[in-house]
Amino acid sequence: MDVPVSELRSHLSHWLAKVRAGDEVVVTERGVPVARLVPLDSTSVLERLTAEGVLSRPRTPKRPFSRPRPTNTSGRLLSDVVTEQRSDDR
């Protein structure tokens, strides 16, 4: 349905209610269409893309764990190990 800009300004709440109800409103200026008001899709982008088959849900919902950090099991001070490694690189 078409509505002139002046009518839209005067009765904006009425036209927004129509859009909310699912109607599409084309705004015209001197009989020429200039904009279109359409209802927003309330589903999230991820839900919509999943429904369209563009995305798929993960097979396992859990996030992978990282490997544990290496620890110093030599009994030596870490500063000594780093100093030794730095001197080996030269």
A tleap script that builds the chain and sets N, CA, C and O, in Angstrom:
source leaprc.protein.ff14SB
mol = sequence {
  NMET ASP VAL PRO VAL SER GLU LEU ARG SER
  HIE LEU SER HIE TRP LEU ALA LYS VAL ARG
  ALA GLY ASP GLU VAL VAL VAL THR GLU ARG
  GLY VAL PRO VAL ALA ARG LEU VAL PRO LEU
  ASP SER THR SER VAL LEU GLU ARG LEU THR
  ALA GLU GLY VAL LEU SER ARG PRO ARG THR
  PRO LYS ARG PRO PHE SER ARG PRO ARG PRO
  THR ASN THR SER GLY ARG LEU LEU SER ASP
  VAL VAL THR GLU GLN ARG SER ASP ASP CARG
}
set mol.1.N position { 0.835 -1.176 0.000 }
set mol.1.CA position { 0.000 0.000 0.000 }
set mol.1.C position { 0.878 1.235 0.000 }
set mol.1.O position { 1.912 1.261 0.668 }
set mol.2.N position { 0.486 2.244 -0.729 }
set mol.2.CA position { 1.245 3.489 -0.881 }
set mol.2.C position { 0.703 4.563 0.052 }
set mol.2.O position { -0.493 4.627 0.333 }
set mol.3.N position { 1.624 5.407 0.527 }
set mol.3.CA position { 1.228 6.510 1.383 }
set mol.3.C position { 2.115 7.720 1.054 }
set mol.3.O position { 3.337 7.589 0.982 }
set mol.4.N position { 1.505 8.889 0.855 }
set mol.4.CA position { 2.300 10.097 0.623 }
set mol.4.C position { 3.061 10.496 1.891 }
set mol.4.O position { 2.635 10.191 3.005 }
set mol.5.N position { 4.176 11.170 1.706 }
set mol.5.CA position { 5.008 11.599 2.829 }
set mol.5.C position { 4.193 12.430 3.811 }
set mol.5.O position { 4.316 12.244 5.021 }
set mol.6.N position { 3.371 13.336 3.318 }
set mol.6.CA position { 2.585 14.207 4.211 }
set mol.6.C position { 1.640 13.385 5.085 }
set mol.6.O position { 1.488 13.669 6.272 }
set mol.7.N position { 1.005 12.365 4.501 }
set mol.7.CA position { 0.098 11.486 5.263 }
set mol.7.C position { 0.891 10.680 6.287 }
set mol.7.O position { 0.441 10.490 7.417 }
set mol.8.N position { 2.066 10.210 5.892 }
set mol.8.CA position { 2.912 9.441 6.809 }
set mol.8.C position { 3.311 10.287 8.012 }
set mol.8.O position { 3.280 9.810 9.146 }
set mol.9.N position { 3.687 11.543 7.766 }
set mol.9.CA position { 4.064 12.439 8.861 }
set mol.9.C position { 2.896 12.676 9.801 }
set mol.9.O position { 3.065 12.680 11.021 }
set mol.10.N position { 1.715 12.873 9.242 }
set mol.10.CA position { 0.539 13.193 10.057 }
set mol.10.C position { 0.075 12.021 10.904 }
set mol.10.O position { -0.398 12.212 12.024 }
set mol.11.N position { 0.208 10.806 10.376 }
set mol.11.CA position { -0.337 9.628 11.054 }
set mol.11.C position { 0.703 8.506 11.147 }
set mol.11.O position { 0.427 7.354 10.814 }
set mol.12.N position { 1.888 8.867 11.601 }
set mol.12.CA position { 2.989 7.915 11.644 }
set mol.12.C position { 2.655 6.687 12.495 }
set mol.12.O position { 2.949 5.563 12.089 }
set mol.13.N position { 2.057 6.880 13.643 }
set mol.13.CA position { 1.720 5.753 14.524 }
set mol.13.C position { 0.801 4.761 13.816 }
set mol.13.O position { 0.978 3.550 13.943 }
set mol.14.N position { -0.162 5.262 13.084 }
set mol.14.CA position { -1.099 4.411 12.346 }
set mol.14.C position { -0.352 3.551 11.313 }
set mol.14.O position { -0.595 2.349 11.209 }
set mol.15.N position { 0.550 4.172 10.560 }
set mol.15.CA position { 1.271 3.440 9.519 }
set mol.15.C position { 2.276 2.466 10.114 }
set mol.15.O position { 2.489 1.386 9.562 }
set mol.16.N position { 2.894 2.829 11.224 }
set mol.16.CA position { 3.803 1.896 11.895 }
set mol.16.C position { 3.048 0.688 12.443 }
set mol.16.O position { 3.572 -0.426 12.447 }
set mol.17.N position { 1.828 0.907 12.901 }
set mol.17.CA position { 1.005 -0.216 13.374 }
set mol.17.C position { 0.704 -1.170 12.221 }
set mol.17.O position { 0.696 -2.387 12.409 }
set mol.18.N position { 0.457 -0.625 11.028 }
set mol.18.CA position { 0.209 -1.470 9.853 }
set mol.18.C position { 1.454 -2.292 9.506 }
set mol.18.O position { 1.364 -3.476 9.180 }
set mol.19.N position { 2.612 -1.640 9.583 }
set mol.19.CA position { 3.868 -2.347 9.294 }
set mol.19.C position { 4.099 -3.428 10.340 }
set mol.19.O position { 4.483 -4.549 10.005 }
set mol.20.N position { 3.867 -3.097 11.601 }
set mol.20.CA position { 4.014 -4.071 12.676 }
set mol.20.C position { 3.107 -5.278 12.466 }
set mol.20.O position { 3.459 -6.398 12.835 }
set mol.21.N position { 1.946 -5.045 11.875 }
set mol.21.CA position { 0.986 -6.123 11.611 }
set mol.21.C position { 1.392 -6.971 10.409 }
set mol.21.O position { 0.756 -7.985 10.121 }
set mol.22.N position { 2.448 -6.560 9.708 }
set mol.22.CA position { 2.936 -7.363 8.592 }
set mol.22.C position { 2.760 -6.741 7.225 }
set mol.22.O position { 3.195 -7.322 6.231 }
set mol.23.N position { 2.142 -5.587 7.145 }
set mol.23.CA position { 1.947 -4.934 5.850 }
set mol.23.C position { 3.230 -4.237 5.397 }
set mol.23.O position { 4.067 -3.850 6.212 }
set mol.24.N position { 3.362 -4.091 4.103 }
set mol.24.CA position { 4.469 -3.337 3.523 }
set mol.24.C position { 3.907 -1.997 3.072 }
set mol.24.O position { 2.888 -1.952 2.383 }
set mol.25.N position { 4.562 -0.907 3.455 }
set mol.25.CA position { 4.096 0.438 3.119 }
set mol.25.C position { 5.150 1.108 2.242 }
set mol.25.O position { 6.321 1.181 2.615 }
set mol.26.N position { 4.732 1.596 1.081 }
set mol.26.CA position { 5.618 2.315 0.181 }
set mol.26.C position { 5.341 3.806 0.347 }
set mol.26.O position { 4.212 4.263 0.170 }
set mol.27.N position { 6.380 4.553 0.686 }
set mol.27.CA position { 6.244 5.997 0.894 }
set mol.27.C position { 6.491 6.682 -0.449 }
set mol.27.O position { 7.475 6.409 -1.136 }
set mol.28.N position { 5.566 7.581 -0.805 }
set mol.28.CA position { 5.695 8.279 -2.082 }
set mol.28.C position { 5.845 9.773 -1.865 }
set mol.28.O position { 5.360 10.340 -0.886 }
set mol.29.N position { 6.533 10.388 -2.811 }
set mol.29.CA position { 6.678 11.833 -2.802 }
set mol.29.C position { 6.272 12.321 -4.191 }
set mol.29.O position { 6.951 12.057 -5.183 }
set mol.30.N position { 5.153 13.037 -4.240 }
set mol.30.CA position { 4.572 13.491 -5.510 }
set mol.30.C position { 4.309 12.310 -6.452 }
set mol.30.O position { 4.519 12.386 -7.663 }
set mol.31.N position { 3.840 11.218 -5.842 }
set mol.31.CA position { 3.479 10.042 -6.623 }
set mol.31.C position { 4.626 9.118 -6.987 }
set mol.31.O position { 4.404 8.070 -7.594 }
set mol.32.N position { 5.848 9.487 -6.628 }
set mol.32.CA position { 7.024 8.682 -6.951 }
set mol.32.C position { 7.476 7.936 -5.689 }
set mol.32.O position { 7.707 8.568 -4.659 }
set mol.33.N position { 7.605 6.614 -5.750 }
set mol.33.CA position { 8.052 5.858 -4.571 }
set mol.33.C position { 9.472 6.265 -4.163 }
set mol.33.O position { 10.372 6.343 -4.999 }
set mol.34.N position { 9.655 6.523 -2.864 }
set mol.34.CA position { 10.970 6.932 -2.364 }
set mol.34.C position { 11.486 6.025 -1.241 }
set mol.34.O position { 12.687 6.004 -0.972 }
set mol.35.N position { 10.610 5.292 -0.595 }
set mol.35.CA position { 11.035 4.420 0.502 }
set mol.35.C position { 10.005 3.323 0.704 }
set mol.35.O position { 8.855 3.417 0.273 }
set mol.36.N position { 10.473 2.271 1.384 }
set mol.36.CA position { 9.567 1.160 1.677 }
set mol.36.C position { 9.731 0.800 3.145 }
set mol.36.O position { 10.850 0.603 3.620 }
set mol.37.N position { 8.631 0.714 3.856 }
set mol.37.CA position { 8.641 0.299 5.257 }
set mol.37.C position { 8.183 -1.153 5.315 }
set mol.37.O position { 7.086 -1.492 4.870 }
set mol.38.N position { 9.039 -2.003 5.872 }
set mol.38.CA position { 8.710 -3.428 5.986 }
set mol.38.C position { 8.939 -3.860 7.426 }
set mol.38.O position { 9.780 -3.287 8.117 }
set mol.39.N position { 8.199 -4.866 7.885 }
set mol.39.CA position { 8.413 -5.326 9.254 }
set mol.39.C position { 9.773 -5.995 9.401 }
set mol.39.O position { 10.261 -6.639 8.473 }
set mol.40.N position { 10.370 -5.839 10.555 }
set mol.40.CA position { 11.645 -6.480 10.836 }
set mol.40.C position { 11.414 -7.932 11.196 }
set mol.40.O position { 10.422 -8.287 11.833 }
set mol.41.N position { 12.348 -8.759 10.776 }
set mol.41.CA position { 12.298 -10.166 11.132 }
set mol.41.C position { 12.817 -10.289 12.556 }
set mol.41.O position { 13.925 -9.837 12.849 }
set mol.42.N position { 12.044 -10.887 13.436 }
set mol.42.CA position { 12.436 -10.947 14.840 }
set mol.42.C position { 13.430 -12.062 15.133 }
set mol.42.O position { 13.976 -12.115 16.235 }
set mol.43.N position { 13.679 -12.953 14.177 }
set mol.43.CA position { 14.650 -14.005 14.418 }
set mol.43.C position { 16.060 -13.453 14.247 }
set mol.43.O position { 16.290 -12.519 13.479 }
set mol.44.N position { 16.988 -14.042 14.968 }
set mol.44.CA position { 18.366 -13.573 14.881 }
set mol.44.C position { 18.966 -13.985 13.543 }
set mol.44.O position { 18.453 -14.872 12.861 }
set mol.45.N position { 20.035 -13.342 13.191 }
set mol.45.CA position { 20.702 -13.636 11.923 }
set mol.45.C position { 21.176 -15.089 11.903 }
set mol.45.O position { 21.032 -15.772 10.889 }
set mol.46.N position { 21.738 -15.566 13.015 }
set mol.46.CA position { 22.213 -16.952 13.069 }
set mol.46.C position { 21.070 -17.946 12.891 }
set mol.46.O position { 21.219 -18.937 12.176 }
set mol.47.N position { 19.931 -17.692 13.534 }
set mol.47.CA position { 18.781 -18.581 13.385 }
set mol.47.C position { 18.272 -18.585 11.945 }
set mol.47.O position { 17.918 -19.635 11.409 }
set mol.48.N position { 18.239 -17.408 11.325 }
set mol.48.CA position { 17.754 -17.318 9.951 }
set mol.48.C position { 18.688 -18.047 8.992 }
set mol.48.O position { 18.229 -18.788 8.123 }
set mol.49.N position { 20.002 -17.843 9.145 }
set mol.49.CA position { 20.960 -18.504 8.264 }
set mol.49.C position { 20.968 -20.017 8.476 }
set mol.49.O position { 21.185 -20.772 7.529 }
set mol.50.N position { 20.734 -20.462 9.699 }
set mol.50.CA position { 20.633 -21.896 9.967 }
set mol.50.C position { 19.391 -22.467 9.296 }
set mol.50.O position { 19.445 -23.548 8.710 }
set mol.51.N position { 18.281 -21.757 9.376 }
set mol.51.CA position { 17.048 -22.221 8.742 }
set mol.51.C position { 17.174 -22.256 7.223 }
set mol.51.O position { 16.574 -23.111 6.572 }
set mol.52.N position { 17.946 -21.335 6.654 }
set mol.52.CA position { 18.141 -21.303 5.204 }
set mol.52.C position { 19.174 -22.318 4.740 }
set mol.52.O position { 19.347 -22.520 3.538 }
set mol.53.N position { 19.865 -22.961 5.681 }
set mol.53.CA position { 20.860 -23.961 5.328 }
set mol.53.C position { 22.231 -23.397 5.018 }
set mol.53.O position { 23.113 -24.127 4.565 }
set mol.54.N position { 22.421 -22.112 5.254 }
set mol.54.CA position { 23.720 -21.498 4.997 }
set mol.54.C position { 24.715 -21.912 6.077 }
set mol.54.O position { 25.880 -22.178 5.783 }
set mol.55.N position { 24.257 -21.965 7.320 }
set mol.55.CA position { 25.081 -22.372 8.454 }
set mol.55.C position { 24.542 -23.658 9.040 }
set mol.55.O position { 23.384 -24.016 8.825 }
set mol.56.N position { 25.387 -24.346 9.780 }
set mol.56.CA position { 24.912 -25.509 10.531 }
set mol.56.C position { 25.415 -25.382 11.957 }
set mol.56.O position { 26.452 -24.771 12.216 }
set mol.57.N position { 24.678 -25.958 12.859 }
set mol.57.CA position { 25.049 -25.921 14.272 }
set mol.57.C position { 26.240 -26.843 14.509 }
set mol.57.O position { 26.396 -27.831 13.793 }
set mol.58.N position { 27.077 -26.547 15.487 }
set mol.58.CA position { 28.208 -27.421 15.765 }
set mol.58.C position { 27.735 -28.793 16.238 }
set mol.58.O position { 26.701 -28.916 16.895 }
set mol.59.N position { 28.503 -29.814 15.896 }
set mol.59.CA position { 28.124 -31.177 16.303 }
set mol.59.C position { 28.277 -31.358 17.793 }
set mol.59.O position { 27.475 -32.044 18.428 }
set mol.60.N position { 29.299 -30.746 18.355 }
set mol.60.CA position { 29.495 -30.795 19.805 }
set mol.60.C position { 29.378 -29.375 20.335 }
set mol.60.O position { 30.070 -28.476 19.857 }
set mol.61.N position { 28.524 -29.170 21.299 }
set mol.61.CA position { 28.312 -27.814 21.789 }
set mol.61.C position { 29.460 -27.283 22.642 }
set mol.61.O position { 29.509 -26.089 22.940 }
set mol.62.N position { 30.381 -28.158 23.034 }
set mol.62.CA position { 31.461 -27.726 23.913 }
set mol.62.C position { 32.603 -27.112 23.118 }
set mol.62.O position { 32.855 -27.495 21.976 }
set mol.63.N position { 33.277 -26.173 23.720 }
set mol.63.CA position { 34.458 -25.573 23.113 }
set mol.63.C position { 35.648 -26.483 23.379 }
set mol.63.O position { 35.717 -27.110 24.436 }
set mol.64.N position { 36.572 -26.567 22.453 }
set mol.64.CA position { 37.740 -27.413 22.687 }
set mol.64.C position { 38.644 -26.816 23.762 }
set mol.64.O position { 38.735 -25.599 23.925 }
set mol.65.N position { 39.297 -27.698 24.477 }
set mol.65.CA position { 40.227 -27.252 25.510 }
set mol.65.C position { 41.604 -27.076 24.902 }
set mol.65.O position { 41.987 -27.808 23.989 }
set mol.66.N position { 42.335 -26.121 25.401 }
set mol.66.CA position { 43.705 -25.940 24.934 }
set mol.66.C position { 44.614 -26.905 25.686 }
set mol.66.O position { 44.281 -27.389 26.767 }
set mol.67.N position { 45.764 -27.169 25.087 }
set mol.67.CA position { 46.729 -28.032 25.761 }
set mol.67.C position { 47.286 -27.290 26.957 }
set mol.67.O position { 47.390 -26.064 26.930 }
set mol.68.N position { 47.645 -28.012 28.005 }
set mol.68.CA position { 48.218 -27.326 29.170 }
set mol.68.C position { 49.585 -26.741 28.830 }
set mol.68.O position { 50.309 -27.259 27.980 }
set mol.69.N position { 49.909 -25.682 29.494 }
set mol.69.CA position { 51.206 -25.034 29.279 }
set mol.69.C position { 52.322 -25.942 29.800 }
set mol.69.O position { 52.159 -26.632 30.807 }
set mol.70.N position { 53.451 -25.928 29.101 }
set mol.70.CA position { 54.573 -26.717 29.627 }
set mol.70.C position { 55.065 -26.135 30.952 }
set mol.70.O position { 55.073 -24.919 31.147 }
set mol.71.N position { 55.461 -26.996 31.827 }
set mol.71.CA position { 55.938 -26.544 33.132 }
set mol.71.C position { 57.406 -26.906 33.290 }
set mol.71.O position { 57.920 -27.794 32.610 }
set mol.72.N position { 58.052 -26.220 34.176 }
set mol.72.CA position { 59.461 -26.455 34.452 }
set mol.72.C position { 59.561 -27.612 35.450 }
set mol.72.O position { 59.277 -27.436 36.634 }
set mol.73.N position { 59.965 -28.794 34.973 }
set mol.73.CA position { 60.085 -29.961 35.855 }
set mol.73.C position { 61.540 -30.297 36.167 }
set mol.73.O position { 61.827 -31.300 36.822 }
set mol.74.N position { 62.462 -29.449 35.691 }
set mol.74.CA position { 63.879 -29.742 35.909 }
set mol.74.C position { 64.347 -29.400 37.318 }
set mol.74.O position { 65.416 -29.844 37.737 }
set mol.75.N position { 63.584 -28.640 38.035 }
set mol.75.CA position { 63.988 -28.234 39.370 }
set mol.75.C position { 64.900 -27.021 39.373 }
set mol.75.O position { 65.275 -26.531 40.438 }
set mol.76.N position { 65.262 -26.533 38.197 }
set mol.76.CA position { 66.120 -25.361 38.079 }
set mol.76.C position { 65.274 -24.100 38.059 }
set mol.76.O position { 64.081 -24.154 37.763 }
set mol.77.N position { 65.880 -22.978 38.370 }
set mol.77.CA position { 65.173 -21.703 38.293 }
set mol.77.C position { 64.892 -21.373 36.827 }
set mol.77.O position { 65.725 -21.616 35.953 }
set mol.78.N position { 63.751 -20.837 36.581 }
set mol.78.CA position { 63.370 -20.500 35.220 }
set mol.78.C position { 64.314 -19.466 34.624 }
set mol.78.O position { 64.632 -19.526 33.436 }
set mol.79.N position { 64.759 -18.527 35.433 }
set mol.79.CA position { 65.681 -17.500 34.928 }
set mol.79.C position { 66.982 -18.139 34.443 }
set mol.79.O position { 67.563 -17.675 33.462 }
set mol.80.N position { 67.447 -19.194 35.112 }
set mol.80.CA position { 68.653 -19.887 34.675 }
set mol.80.C position { 68.426 -20.605 33.342 }
set mol.80.O position { 69.301 -20.607 32.476 }
set mol.81.N position { 67.273 -21.202 33.187 }
set mol.81.CA position { 66.944 -21.898 31.940 }
set mol.81.C position { 66.891 -20.896 30.786 }
set mol.81.O position { 67.426 -21.170 29.712 }
set mol.82.N position { 66.254 -19.739 30.991 }
set mol.82.CA position { 66.144 -18.718 29.949 }
set mol.82.C position { 67.521 -18.182 29.593 }
set mol.82.O position { 67.829 -18.013 28.413 }
set mol.83.N position { 68.360 -17.909 30.597 }
set mol.83.CA position { 69.715 -17.415 30.347 }
set mol.83.C position { 70.511 -18.424 29.526 }
set mol.83.O position { 71.246 -18.047 28.614 }
set mol.84.N position { 70.367 -19.688 29.848 }
set mol.84.CA position { 71.073 -20.731 29.115 }
set mol.84.C position { 70.583 -20.802 27.662 }
set mol.84.O position { 71.389 -20.938 26.741 }
set mol.85.N position { 69.276 -20.711 27.463 }
set mol.85.CA position { 68.731 -20.772 26.105 }
set mol.85.C position { 69.185 -19.556 25.289 }
set mol.85.O position { 69.467 -19.683 24.098 }
set mol.86.N position { 69.253 -18.415 25.905 }
set mol.86.CA position { 69.678 -17.204 25.193 }
set mol.86.C position { 71.143 -17.303 24.799 }
set mol.86.O position { 71.520 -16.866 23.712 }
set mol.87.N position { 71.960 -17.862 25.655 }
set mol.87.CA position { 73.383 -17.989 25.332 }
set mol.87.C position { 73.593 -19.036 24.243 }
set mol.87.O position { 74.549 -18.926 23.476 }
set mol.88.N position { 72.727 -20.052 24.150 }
set mol.88.CA position { 72.818 -21.064 23.095 }
set mol.88.C position { 72.452 -20.497 21.739 }
set mol.88.O position { 72.946 -20.977 20.718 }
set mol.89.N position { 71.593 -19.481 21.706 }
set mol.89.CA position { 71.123 -18.903 20.444 }
set mol.89.C position { 72.191 -18.041 19.788 }
set mol.89.O position { 72.091 -17.763 18.593 }
set mol.90.N position { 73.194 -17.615 20.514 }
set mol.90.CA position { 74.216 -16.704 19.970 }
set mol.90.C position { 75.266 -17.412 19.247 }
set mol.90.O position { 76.192 -16.784 18.734 }
savepdb mol mol.pdb
quit
